[in-house]
Amino acid sequence: MNSFAPFDHYDPRKGGYAGQRGLQHREEIAIRLISDLARTPGSFLDVGCGTGLFLNALDRSLALSTRGWRLHGVDYSEAQLDEARHLPYEFQQCNVETGLPFADASMAVMFCGEVIEHLYNPDGFLEECRRVISQDGFLLITTPNLHAWYNRLLFLAGIQPIFYETSTRSTHIGAGPLKYLKRGSIPVGHIRLFNRRAVSDLLESQGFSVLKVEGAIFPVLPAPVRAIDKAFCRMPSLASNLVVLCKRGA
């Protein structure tokens, strides 16, 4: 039996996915929410920054750099960081399962987009986030919703829900007829999935106060289904993705 060390799912040299080329709906929501927080200059950290696309879009939208903000990004993927380092921000490689390379209370705002579902120890990760975020600082996370409207229907049909992976080799395992709709068969490493209640409970257990939860679409759904998916964003507990804004407590 092989042991499983952290794997760079986004290194194309190892058969992984290419870097993201456009903002997702969940990230557009995140920028809107951050715009209300970024009034006094401080330090901002993007955990799972990839190629730096979100940091760059955030800076262009809110002019954070010119307003005195320091922008940081960390990621496990050296392949994506190689692309990110052409941007004028501070990037570091790290395995977030073992900690974040920053001092206590050094970040005013942290963004963790589509990270927590990949972690073996999400409790420890959030504990580390709380250490790094300043008193009354903010954490914004996004994650797939296990209880998305279509996943509830798939459960009833005996089909494994979208986003959930039981194989380390193929996304087709347990997918039934959905395997014909999947764009790729390589798992992206989802090992923890949350519904609205679970992610709120986990954040609160680590000393965060949940301020707002919004729903975001899943962009790879077939076009006729995307309109329905957009409508369900009004009910985050049924939406494809959860965008959760919280504040660090005392």
Secondary structure in CASP SS format (residue, H / E / C, confidence):
PFRMAT SS
TARGET T0000
AUTHOR 0000-0000-0000
METHOD secondary structure of the structure
MODEL  1
M C 1.00
N C 1.00
S C 1.00
F C 1.00
A C 1.00
P C 1.00
F C 1.00
D C 1.00
H C 1.00
Y C 1.00
D C 1.00
P H 1.00
R H 1.00
K H 1.00
G C 1.00
G C 1.00
Y C 1.00
A C 1.00
G C 1.00
Q C 1.00
R C 1.00
G C 1.00
L C 1.00
Q C 1.00
H H 1.00
R H 1.00
E H 1.00
E H 1.00
I H 1.00
A H 1.00
I H 1.00
R H 1.00
L H 1.00
I H 1.00
S H 1.00
D C 1.00
L C 1.00
A C 1.00
R C 1.00
T C 1.00
P C 1.00
G C 1.00
S E 1.00
F E 1.00
L E 1.00
D E 1.00
V E 1.00
G C 1.00
C C 1.00
G C 1.00
T C 1.00
G C 1.00
L H 1.00
F H 1.00
L H 1.00
N H 1.00
A H 1.00
L H 1.00
D H 1.00
R H 1.00
S H 1.00
L H 1.00
A C 1.00
L C 1.00
S H 1.00
T H 1.00
R H 1.00
G C 1.00
W C 1.00
R E 1.00
L E 1.00
H E 1.00
G E 1.00
V E 1.00
D E 1.00
Y C 1.00
S C 1.00
E H 1.00
A H 1.00
Q H 1.00
L H 1.00
D H 1.00
E H 1.00
A H 1.00
R C 1.00
H C 1.00
L C 1.00
P C 1.00
Y C 1.00
E E 1.00
F E 1.00
Q E 1.00
Q E 1.00
C C 1.00
N C 1.00
V H 1.00
E H 1.00
T H 1.00
G C 1.00
L C 1.00
P C 1.00
F C 1.00
A C 1.00
D C 1.00
A C 1.00
S C 1.00
M E 1.00
A E 1.00
V E 1.00
M E 1.00
F E 1.00
C E 1.00
G E 1.00
E C 1.00
V C 1.00
I H 1.00
E H 1.00
H H 1.00
L C 1.00
Y C 1.00
N C 1.00
P H 1.00
D H 1.00
G H 1.00
F H 1.00
L H 1.00
E H 1.00
E H 1.00
C H 1.00
R H 1.00
R H 1.00
V H 1.00
I E 1.00
S E 1.00
Q E 1.00
D E 1.00
G E 1.00
F E 1.00
L E 1.00
L E 1.00
I E 1.00
T E 1.00
T E 1.00
P E 1.00
N E 1.00
L C 1.00
H C 1.00
A C 1.00
W H 1.00
Y H 1.00
N H 1.00
R H 1.00
L H 1.00
L H 1.00
F H 1.00
L H 1.00
A C 1.00
G C 1.00
I C 1.00
Q C 1.00
P C 1.00
I C 1.00
F C 1.00
Y C 1.00
E C 1.00
T C 1.00
S C 1.00
T C 1.00
R C 1.00
S C 1.00
T C 1.00
H C 1.00
I C 1.00
G C 1.00
A C 1.00
G H 1.00
P H 1.00
L H 1.00
K H 1.00
Y H 1.00
L C 1.00
K C 1.00
R C 1.00
G C 1.00
S C 1.00
I C 1.00
P C 1.00
V C 1.00
G C 1.00
H C 1.00
I C 1.00
R C 1.00
L C 1.00
F E 1.00
N C 1.00
R H 1.00
R H 1.00
A H 1.00
V H 1.00
S H 1.00
D H 1.00
L H 1.00
L H 1.00
E H 1.00
S H 1.00
Q C 1.00
G C 1.00
F E 1.00
S E 1.00
V E 1.00
L E 1.00
K E 1.00
V E 1.00
E E 1.00
G E 1.00
A E 1.00
I C 1.00
F C 1.00
P C 1.00
V C 1.00
L C 1.00
P C 1.00
A H 1.00
P H 1.00
V H 1.00
R H 1.00
A H 1.00
I H 1.00
D H 1.00
K H 1.00
A H 1.00
F H 1.00
C C 1.00
R C 1.00
M C 1.00
P H 1.00
S H 1.00
L H 1.00
A C 1.00
S C 1.00
N E 1.00
L E 1.00
V E 1.00
V E 1.00
L E 1.00
C E 1.00
K E 1.00
R E 1.00
G C 1.00
A C 1.00
END
